[in-house]
Amino acid sequence: MEKTTLYLPSELQLALREAARRQRRTMADLVREAVEAYLRSQTRPQLTSVGLGEDDDLAGADSEAYFRSRWASSH
C-alpha cells in the first residue's frame, strides 16, 4: 500500500472524521472505499484508431513484421 497526502476543505475533513467515528472505521479506509467506488463508476476510454480501418494492401502480419523490425533496430 502506498501513502498519499490529500488536502481537503475543513468541512469535508470534519465530515470524514465524523463518519469514521460513527462507523468505527479509519478515515483512510473510508477514503479508499470512496475512491474505489468512484473509479469503478468511470468508463474506460475506448481505442478509436487501432484496428478500425481496413487496408486491402496491408495485412496485419505485414504491419507486425514492420513494427518488429523497427523495434529491433531501435533497441
C-alpha positions as CSV (number, residue, x, y, z in Angstrom):
1,M,0.0,0.0,0.0
2,E,1.2,3.5,-0.8
3,K,0.9,6.5,1.4
4,T,-0.8,9.5,-0.2
5,T,-1.4,13.0,1.3
6,L,-4.8,14.7,0.5
7,Y,-5.7,18.3,1.1
8,L,-9.4,18.6,2.0
9,P,-11.5,21.6,2.8
10,S,-12.1,21.8,6.5
11,E,-15.8,21.0,6.2
12,L,-15.1,17.8,4.2
13,Q,-12.3,16.7,6.6
14,L,-14.6,17.2,9.6
15,A,-17.4,15.3,7.9
16,L,-15.0,12.5,7.1
17,R,-13.7,12.4,10.7
18,E,-17.3,12.2,12.0
19,A,-18.3,9.4,9.5
20,A,-15.2,7.4,10.5
21,R,-16.0,7.8,14.2
22,R,-19.7,6.8,13.7
23,Q,-18.8,3.8,11.7
24,R,-15.8,2.9,13.9
25,R,-13.5,2.8,10.8
26,T,-10.5,4.8,9.9
27,M,-10.7,7.9,7.7
28,A,-8.2,6.2,5.4
29,D,-10.5,3.2,5.0
30,L,-13.4,5.4,4.1
31,V,-11.3,7.4,1.6
32,R,-10.1,4.1,-0.1
33,E,-13.6,2.9,-0.3
34,A,-14.9,6.1,-1.8
35,V,-12.0,6.3,-4.4
36,E,-12.6,2.6,-5.4
37,A,-16.3,3.3,-5.9
38,Y,-15.6,6.4,-7.9
39,L,-13.1,4.6,-10.2
40,R,-15.5,1.7,-10.7
41,S,-18.1,4.1,-11.9
42,Q,-15.9,5.6,-14.6
43,T,-16.0,4.2,-18.1
44,R,-12.7,3.3,-19.5
45,P,-11.7,5.1,-22.7
46,Q,-12.2,3.1,-25.9
47,L,-9.5,2.9,-28.5
48,T,-10.7,4.6,-31.6
49,S,-8.0,4.2,-34.1
50,V,-6.3,0.8,-33.7
51,G,-7.8,-1.8,-36.0
52,L,-10.8,0.2,-37.1
53,G,-9.6,0.8,-40.7
54,E,-9.3,-1.7,-43.4
55,D,-6.4,-1.7,-45.9
56,D,-6.5,-4.2,-48.8
57,D,-2.8,-3.6,-49.5
58,L,-1.5,-4.1,-45.9
59,A,-2.2,-7.3,-43.9
60,G,-1.9,-7.4,-40.1
61,A,1.0,-9.8,-40.3
62,D,2.9,-7.3,-42.5
63,S,2.3,-4.5,-40.1
64,E,3.5,-6.7,-37.2
65,A,6.7,-7.5,-39.1
66,Y,7.2,-3.8,-39.8
67,F,6.9,-2.9,-36.1
68,R,9.1,-5.8,-35.1
69,S,11.9,-4.7,-37.4
70,R,11.6,-1.1,-36.3
71,W,11.6,-2.1,-32.6
72,A,14.6,-4.4,-33.0
73,S,16.7,-1.7,-34.8
74,S,15.9,1.0,-32.1
75,H,16.8,-1.2,-29.1
